[in-house]
Amino acid sequence: MAKVLSDETIRRRDVRLKMEWSDIEGLIAFAAMEQIGAPSGCRVEVVLSQGEAGSPSYRIGEWTAIVKVTMPVD
């Protein structure tokens, strides 16, 4: 017995958000401090860089962030 095929309506909403560097930097700094369990009041510096990997005809951008957290010592 053949299965009857029917059209389906797929409902979705696509949202695009443009974020400023200061917002992205804050999110990265917060995630790093949470990961290492750093107390509030630390000095955080985020260095973001982009490298490329892959063959010359098909480059893939690879982003990395180095986060330097300076904690006060009692």
NUNUFI-628600 format. One record per residue: x, y negated, z of N, C-alpha, C, CB in turn. Coordinates in pm, 1 decimal. Atoms other than C-alpha are relative to their C-alpha. Glycine has a CB too. Layout:
BEGIN
<n.X=X n.Y=Y n.Z=Z ca.X=X ca.Y=Y ca.Z=Z c.X=X c.Y=Y c.Z=Z cb.X=X cb.Y=Y cb.Z=Z>
...
***
This chain:
BEGIN
<n.X=84.4 n.Y=116.9 n.Z=0.0 ca.X=0.0 ca.Y=0.0 ca.Z=0.0 c.X=89.5 c.Y=-123.9 c.Z=0.0 cb.X=-96.3 cb.Y=0.6 cb.Z=121.9>
<n.X=-78.9 n.Y=121.6 n.Z=13.2 ca.X=141.9 ca.Y=-339.0 ca.Z=-96.9 c.X=-34.8 c.Y=-98.1 c.Z=112.1 cb.X=-23.3 cb.Y=-64.9 cb.Z=-137.9>
<n.X=19.8 n.Y=100.8 n.Z=-104.1 ca.X=190.4 ca.Y=-605.2 ca.Z=167.7 c.X=-32.7 c.Y=-133.8 c.Z=-64.9 cb.X=125.6 cb.Y=-12.3 cb.Z=90.6>
<n.X=39.7 n.Y=129.7 n.Z=54.0 ca.X=16.4 ca.Y=-934.2 ca.Z=100.6 c.X=91.8 c.Y=-106.9 c.Z=57.4 cb.X=-149.1 cb.Y=-31.4 cb.Z=32.4>
<n.X=-88.1 n.Y=107.7 n.Z=-41.7 ca.X=257.8 ca.Y=-1225.0 ca.Z=112.9 c.X=-79.2 c.Y=-130.3 c.Z=5.1 cb.X=121.3 cb.Y=-12.6 cb.Z=-95.6>
<n.X=68.9 n.Y=128.5 n.Z=-9.6 ca.X=142.0 ca.Y=-1566.7 ca.Z=222.4 c.X=101.5 c.Y=-109.9 c.Z=27.3 cb.X=-108.4 cb.Y=3.0 cb.Z=110.7>
<n.X=-84.9 n.Y=116.2 n.Z=-28.2 ca.X=290.6 ca.Y=-1911.1 ca.Z=242.9 c.X=-11.7 c.Y=-35.2 c.Z=147.1 cb.X=-39.1 cb.Y=-121.7 cb.Z=-88.9>
<n.X=0.8 n.Y=45.5 n.Z=-138.3 ca.X=387.6 ca.Y=-2035.5 ca.Z=586.4 c.X=45.6 c.Y=-144.4 c.Z=3.7 cb.X=90.4 cb.Y=89.0 cb.Z=89.2>
<n.X=-40.6 n.Y=138.2 n.Z=-19.5 ca.X=412.2 ca.Y=-2394.6 ca.Z=694.2 c.X=95.7 c.Y=-4.1 c.Z=117.4 cb.X=-122.8 cb.Y=-93.2 cb.Z=23.7>
<n.X=-100.3 n.Y=11.6 n.Z=-105.9 ca.X=726.7 ca.Y=-2460.5 ca.Z=893.9 c.X=1.4 c.Y=-144.9 c.Z=44.1 cb.X=142.7 cb.Y=46.7 cb.Z=-48.3>
<n.X=3.5 n.Y=135.0 n.Z=-53.5 ca.X=694.4 ca.Y=-2760.6 ca.Z=1117.7 c.X=127.4 c.Y=-23.5 c.Z=79.8 cb.X=-126.3 cb.Y=-22.6 cb.Z=87.9>
<n.X=-120.0 n.Y=34.7 n.Z=-74.9 ca.X=1006.6 ca.Y=-2927.4 ca.Z=1244.8 c.X=23.0 c.Y=-149.9 c.Z=-9.0 cb.X=123.2 cb.Y=77.8 cb.Z=-52.8>
<n.X=-37.5 n.Y=141.0 n.Z=0.0 ca.X=1148.5 ca.Y=-3265.3 ca.Z=1326.5 c.X=151.9 c.Y=-6.4 c.Z=9.8 cb.X=-68.9 cb.Y=-78.7 cb.Z=118.1>
<n.X=-145.1 n.Y=19.7 n.Z=-2.4 ca.X=1507.4 ca.Y=-3355.7 ca.Z=1243.7 c.X=28.0 c.Y=-138.6 c.Z=55.2 cb.X=63.0 cb.Y=17.5 cb.Z=-142.5>
<n.X=-35.1 n.Y=127.3 n.Z=-61.8 ca.X=1662.9 ca.Y=-3628.8 ca.Z=1454.4 c.X=149.1 c.Y=-23.1 c.Z=-18.8 cb.X=-38.4 cb.Y=-2.3 cb.Z=151.3>
<n.X=-140.6 n.Y=38.3 n.Z=12.6 ca.X=1988.4 ca.Y=-3808.4 ca.Z=1379.7 c.X=27.0 c.Y=-110.0 c.Z=100.2 cb.X=34.8 cb.Y=-46.4 cb.Z=-145.5>
<n.X=-36.3 n.Y=97.3 n.Z=-102.2 ca.X=2166.7 ca.Y=-4009.3 ca.Z=1644.3 c.X=140.7 c.Y=-50.1 c.Z=-27.7 cb.X=-9.9 cb.Y=61.4 cb.Z=142.1>
<n.X=-133.1 n.Y=59.0 n.Z=15.6 ca.X=2454.2 ca.Y=-4248.4 ca.Z=1593.7 c.X=46.7 c.Y=-39.2 c.Z=138.5 cb.X=-0.8 cb.Y=-123.9 cb.Z=-98.1>
<n.X=-53.5 n.Y=28.9 n.Z=-132.6 ca.X=2669.5 ca.Y=-4265.5 ca.Z=1904.6 c.X=126.0 c.Y=-83.2 c.Z=-13.0 cb.X=28.8 cb.Y=130.0 cb.Z=77.5>
<n.X=-120.6 n.Y=82.4 n.Z=-4.8 ca.X=2928.6 ca.Y=-4527.1 ca.Z=1982.9 c.X=111.2 c.Y=78.1 c.Z=69.7 cb.X=-27.3 cb.Y=-134.7 cb.Z=73.4>
<n.X=-113.9 n.Y=-70.6 n.Z=-57.6 ca.X=3279.5 ca.Y=-4415.1 ca.Z=2079.3 c.X=-2.7 c.Y=-4.5 c.Z=152.3 cb.X=130.3 cb.Y=-59.5 cb.Z=-51.4>
<n.X=0.7 n.Y=10.6 n.Z=-146.3 ca.X=3235.6 ca.Y=-4540.1 ca.Z=2436.9 c.X=-95.8 c.Y=102.2 c.Z=62.0 cb.X=-39.5 cb.Y=-142.6 cb.Z=43.4>
<n.X=93.6 n.Y=-101.6 n.Z=-49.5 ca.X=2934.3 ca.Y=-4308.0 ca.Z=2482.0 c.X=59.3 c.Y=140.2 c.Z=-11.2 cb.X=-132.2 cb.Y=-7.2 cb.Z=-77.2>
<n.X=-62.1 n.Y=-131.5 n.Z=21.0 ca.X=3118.5 ca.Y=-4008.5 ca.Z=2336.5 c.X=114.8 c.Y=19.9 c.Z=98.7 cb.X=51.3 cb.Y=14.2 cb.Z=-146.0>
<n.X=-111.3 n.Y=-6.5 n.Z=-94.9 ca.X=3425.2 ca.Y=-4085.7 ca.Z=2548.3 c.X=-51.0 c.Y=28.3 c.Z=141.3 cb.X=80.4 cb.Y=-131.5 cb.Z=-2.2>
<n.X=58.5 n.Y=-21.3 n.Z=-131.9 ca.X=3206.5 ca.Y=-4099.9 ca.Z=2859.3 c.X=-49.8 c.Y=142.6 c.Z=19.0 cb.X=-113.5 cb.Y=-96.7 cb.Z=22.2>
<n.X=48.0 n.Y=-137.9 n.Z=-8.0 ca.X=3046.6 ca.Y=-3763.5 ca.Z=2783.5 c.X=115.1 c.Y=99.2 c.Z=12.3 cb.X=-84.2 cb.Y=33.5 cb.Z=-122.3>
<n.X=-117.5 n.Y=-87.8 n.Z=-6.5 ca.X=3385.4 ca.Y=-3598.6 ca.Z=2725.0 c.X=65.4 c.Y=-11.4 c.Z=137.2 cb.X=101.9 cb.Y=-35.4 cb.Z=-111.6>
<n.X=-62.1 n.Y=21.1 n.Z=-131.3 ca.X=3528.2 ca.Y=-3752.0 ca.Z=3044.0 c.X=-83.2 c.Y=65.9 c.Z=109.9 cb.X=16.3 cb.Y=-150.9 cb.Z=28.7>
<n.X=87.7 n.Y=-61.0 n.Z=-100.2 ca.X=3225.7 ca.Y=-3640.9 ca.Z=3249.2 c.X=11.1 c.Y=151.6 c.Z=-3.5 cb.X=-145.6 cb.Y=-42.5 cb.Z=-22.8>
<n.X=-10.1 n.Y=-145.8 n.Z=13.1 ca.X=3245.3 ca.Y=-3285.0 ca.Z=3111.8 c.X=133.2 c.Y=51.7 c.Z=53.9 cb.X=-16.5 cb.Y=41.6 cb.Z=-146.8>
<n.X=-131.7 n.Y=-42.4 n.Z=-48.3 ca.X=3619.1 ca.Y=-3262.8 ca.Z=3186.3 c.X=7.5 c.Y=-8.4 c.Z=151.7 cb.X=110.7 cb.Y=-85.8 cb.Z=-62.8>
<n.X=-3.7 n.Y=15.2 n.Z=-145.9 ca.X=3579.9 ca.Y=-3394.6 ca.Z=3541.1 c.X=-86.1 c.Y=105.7 c.Z=67.7 cb.X=-47.3 cb.Y=-140.5 cb.Z=40.9>
<n.X=86.7 n.Y=-104.0 n.Z=-55.3 ca.X=3293.6 ca.Y=-3153.1 ca.Z=3604.5 c.X=67.5 c.Y=136.8 c.Z=-8.2 cb.X=-134.7 cb.Y=2.8 cb.Z=-74.2>
<n.X=-68.2 n.Y=-128.1 n.Z=20.7 ca.X=3499.2 ca.Y=-2862.9 ca.Z=3466.0 c.X=109.4 c.Y=23.9 c.Z=103.6 cb.X=59.8 cb.Y=5.4 cb.Z=-140.0>
<n.X=-110.6 n.Y=-17.8 n.Z=-95.6 ca.X=3794.6 ca.Y=-2925.4 ca.Z=3699.4 c.X=-39.8 c.Y=-32.4 c.Z=143.2 cb.X=117.3 cb.Y=-86.9 cb.Z=-39.9>
<n.X=46.7 n.Y=32.3 n.Z=-134.9 ca.X=3584.9 ca.Y=-3036.5 ca.Z=3996.4 c.X=64.5 c.Y=-123.9 c.Z=57.8 cb.X=25.0 cb.Y=115.0 cb.Z=91.2>
<n.X=-64.5 n.Y=123.2 n.Z=-44.4 ca.X=3741.3 ca.Y=-3381.0 ca.Z=4013.5 c.X=-99.8 c.Y=-88.6 c.Z=75.5 cb.X=59.3 cb.Y=-76.4 cb.Z=-120.5>
<n.X=89.1 n.Y=90.8 n.Z=-73.2 ca.X=3598.8 ca.Y=-3627.0 ca.Z=4267.3 c.X=-24.7 c.Y=-127.6 c.Z=-79.3 cb.X=59.2 cb.Y=-34.2 cb.Z=137.6>
<n.X=25.8 n.Y=126.8 n.Z=67.9 ca.X=3442.8 ca.Y=-3952.1 ca.Z=4154.9 c.X=109.1 c.Y=-99.6 c.Z=38.0 cb.X=-141.2 cb.Y=-55.7 cb.Z=36.6>
<n.X=-102.8 n.Y=99.9 n.Z=-26.0 ca.X=3673.6 ca.Y=-4251.7 ca.Z=4138.1 c.X=132.8 c.Y=31.7 c.Z=-65.6 cb.X=20.0 cb.Y=-14.5 cb.Z=146.6>
<n.X=-123.4 n.Y=-34.7 n.Z=70.9 ca.X=3934.6 ca.Y=-4078.4 ca.Z=3922.4 c.X=13.8 c.Y=-87.7 c.Z=-124.0 cb.X=1.3 cb.Y=150.6 cb.Z=-39.1>
<n.X=-26.7 n.Y=72.4 n.Z=124.3 ca.X=4097.6 ca.Y=-4253.4 ca.Z=3629.9 c.X=6.4 c.Y=103.0 c.Z=-111.6 cb.X=133.3 cb.Y=-84.2 cb.Z=8.6>
<n.X=7.5 n.Y=-97.4 n.Z=109.2 ca.X=4018.7 ca.Y=-4074.7 ca.Z=3302.7 c.X=36.5 c.Y=-67.9 c.Z=-130.9 cb.X=-141.5 cb.Y=63.0 cb.Z=-9.0>
<n.X=-39.7 n.Y=49.6 n.Z=131.9 ca.X=4181.9 ca.Y=-4126.0 ca.Z=2964.0 c.X=-27.0 c.Y=110.9 c.Z=-101.3 cb.X=151.8 cb.Y=-43.9 cb.Z=-2.3>
<n.X=34.2 n.Y=-97.5 n.Z=103.4 ca.X=4047.6 ca.Y=-3950.1 ca.Z=2653.1 c.X=70.3 c.Y=-39.5 c.Z=-129.0 cb.X=-154.5 cb.Y=8.8 cb.Z=-21.1>
<n.X=-66.4 n.Y=22.6 n.Z=127.9 ca.X=4259.3 ca.Y=-3917.0 ca.Z=2339.1 c.X=-59.7 c.Y=99.4 c.Z=-99.3 cb.X=157.2 cb.Y=16.3 cb.Z=11.7>
<n.X=66.0 n.Y=-82.3 n.Z=99.8 ca.X=4063.0 ca.Y=-3786.1 ca.Z=2040.7 c.X=81.2 c.Y=-3.0 c.Z=-127.9 cb.X=-144.6 cb.Y=-47.9 cb.Z=-25.3>
<n.X=-74.8 n.Y=-3.3 n.Z=125.5 ca.X=4239.3 ca.Y=-3669.1 ca.Z=1727.0 c.X=-64.0 c.Y=98.7 c.Z=-96.0 cb.X=147.4 cb.Y=37.2 cb.Z=25.0>
<n.X=53.8 n.Y=-87.2 n.Z=102.6 ca.X=4144.9 ca.Y=-3505.9 ca.Z=1401.7 c.X=112.9 c.Y=55.5 c.Z=-83.5 cb.X=-100.9 cb.Y=-74.2 cb.Z=-87.9>
<n.X=-96.3 n.Y=-65.9 n.Z=86.3 ca.X=4356.1 ca.Y=-3253.7 ca.Z=1218.7 c.X=-75.9 c.Y=70.6 c.Z=-110.0 cb.X=88.9 cb.Y=99.3 cb.Z=79.2>
<n.X=65.3 n.Y=-73.0 n.Z=107.8 ca.X=4285.5 ca.Y=-3061.1 ca.Z=904.2 c.X=63.5 c.Y=136.5 c.Z=-14.8 cb.X=8.1 cb.Y=-77.8 cb.Z=-132.1>
<n.X=-46.2 n.Y=-136.7 n.Z=20.8 ca.X=4311.9 ca.Y=-2689.4 ca.Z=844.2 c.X=-66.4 c.Y=54.2 c.Z=-125.2 cb.X=-31.0 cb.Y=90.1 cb.Z=123.5>
<n.X=58.0 n.Y=-62.0 n.Z=118.5 ca.X=4239.4 ca.Y=-2465.3 ca.Z=550.7 c.X=84.2 c.Y=-25.9 c.Z=-122.2 cb.X=-140.6 cb.Y=-50.2 cb.Z=-22.9>
<n.X=-74.6 n.Y=16.1 n.Z=124.2 ca.X=4351.6 ca.Y=-2457.4 ca.Z=193.4 c.X=-13.7 c.Y=-143.8 c.Z=-50.1 cb.X=-49.5 cb.Y=100.2 cb.Z=-107.3>
<n.X=7.1 n.Y=137.9 n.Z=50.4 ca.X=4423.6 ca.Y=-2782.1 ca.Z=8.7 c.X=-130.6 c.Y=-31.0 c.Z=-73.1 cb.X=116.2 cb.Y=-26.2 cb.Z=-92.9>
<n.X=123.5 n.Y=26.0 n.Z=73.8 ca.X=4108.6 ca.Y=-2738.9 ca.Z=-198.7 c.X=-123.5 c.Y=-1.3 c.Z=89.9 cb.X=-17.6 cb.Y=103.6 cb.Z=-108.3>
<n.X=115.5 n.Y=-5.1 n.Z=-90.8 ca.X=3883.6 ca.Y=-2685.0 ca.Z=104.6 c.X=45.8 c.Y=-28.7 c.Z=141.7 cb.X=-70.9 cb.Y=138.1 cb.Z=-7.2>
<n.X=-46.3 n.Y=42.1 n.Z=-132.4 ca.X=3994.6 ca.Y=-2882.2 ca.Z=409.7 c.X=-115.3 c.Y=1.5 c.Z=99.5 cb.X=63.0 cb.Y=-140.5 cb.Z=-6.5>
<n.X=97.8 n.Y=-0.1 n.Z=-108.3 ca.X=3812.1 ca.Y=-2840.7 ca.Z=738.0 c.X=53.8 c.Y=-90.9 c.Z=109.7 cb.X=-27.1 cb.Y=145.7 cb.Z=53.9>
<n.X=-40.4 n.Y=90.5 n.Z=-107.3 ca.X=3828.6 ca.Y=-3121.0 ca.Z=993.3 c.X=-11.6 c.Y=68.1 c.Z=135.3 cb.X=-84.7 cb.Y=-127.3 cb.Z=-2.4>
<n.X=0.1 n.Y=-56.7 n.Z=-134.5 ca.X=3921.0 ca.Y=-3003.5 ca.Z=1342.5 c.X=25.5 c.Y=-112.3 c.Z=99.5 cb.X=107.1 cb.Y=113.1 cb.Z=14.3>
<n.X=-12.5 n.Y=105.1 n.Z=-100.9 ca.X=3863.2 ca.Y=-3244.2 ca.Z=1629.0 c.X=46.9 c.Y=60.9 c.Z=130.8 cb.X=-134.1 cb.Y=-74.5 cb.Z=19.9>
<n.X=-43.4 n.Y=-40.6 n.Z=-133.3 ca.X=4045.4 ca.Y=-3209.9 ca.Z=1959.1 c.X=1.4 c.Y=-122.2 c.Z=90.4 cb.X=140.2 cb.Y=67.4 cb.Z=-4.4>
<n.X=-5.0 n.Y=107.9 n.Z=-97.6 ca.X=4031.5 ca.Y=-3414.9 ca.Z=2273.7 c.X=93.1 c.Y=41.7 c.Z=111.9 cb.X=-141.7 cb.Y=-34.0 cb.Z=54.7>
<n.X=-86.1 n.Y=-20.2 n.Z=-116.0 ca.X=4303.1 ca.Y=-3439.3 ca.Z=2534.4 c.X=-49.4 c.Y=-96.2 c.Z=106.6 cb.X=153.2 cb.Y=-23.3 cb.Z=-34.1>
<n.X=55.3 n.Y=80.7 n.Z=-107.8 ca.X=4166.7 ca.Y=-3562.1 ca.Z=2864.8 c.X=100.6 c.Y=-1.1 c.Z=114.9 cb.X=-139.0 cb.Y=55.0 cb.Z=46.8>
<n.X=-94.1 n.Y=16.4 n.Z=-109.4 ca.X=4406.8 ca.Y=-3699.1 ca.Z=3125.4 c.X=-77.3 c.Y=-57.1 c.Z=118.6 cb.X=120.3 cb.Y=-92.8 cb.Z=-40.7>
<n.X=72.3 n.Y=41.5 n.Z=-119.7 ca.X=4253.5 ca.Y=-3721.5 ca.Z=3472.3 c.X=102.5 c.Y=-27.7 c.Z=110.6 cb.X=-103.9 cb.Y=109.4 cb.Z=44.7>
<n.X=-89.4 n.Y=37.2 n.Z=-108.2 ca.X=4445.8 ca.Y=-3908.5 ca.Z=3743.1 c.X=-81.7 c.Y=-10.3 c.Z=128.9 cb.X=73.5 cb.Y=-134.4 cb.Z=-31.3>
<n.X=73.0 n.Y=-3.7 n.Z=-126.3 ca.X=4324.1 ca.Y=-3825.8 ca.Z=4092.4 c.X=81.2 c.Y=-64.7 c.Z=111.0 cb.X=-35.3 cb.Y=144.0 cb.Z=37.4>
<n.X=-72.4 n.Y=60.6 n.Z=-112.4 ca.X=4412.9 ca.Y=-4022.6 ca.Z=4405.5 c.X=51.9 c.Y=109.0 c.Z=95.1 cb.X=-91.9 cb.Y=-99.6 cb.Z=76.8>
<n.X=-59.5 n.Y=-93.5 n.Z=-95.6 ca.X=4641.9 ca.Y=-3842.7 ca.Z=4649.5 c.X=-0.5 c.Y=-66.6 c.Z=136.7 cb.X=145.6 cb.Y=41.5 cb.Z=-42.5>
<n.X=5.8 n.Y=56.0 n.Z=-136.6 ca.X=4584.5 ca.Y=-3894.1 ca.Z=5020.7 c.X=134.2 c.Y=2.0 c.Z=67.1 cb.X=-99.3 cb.Y=76.1 cb.Z=85.0>
***
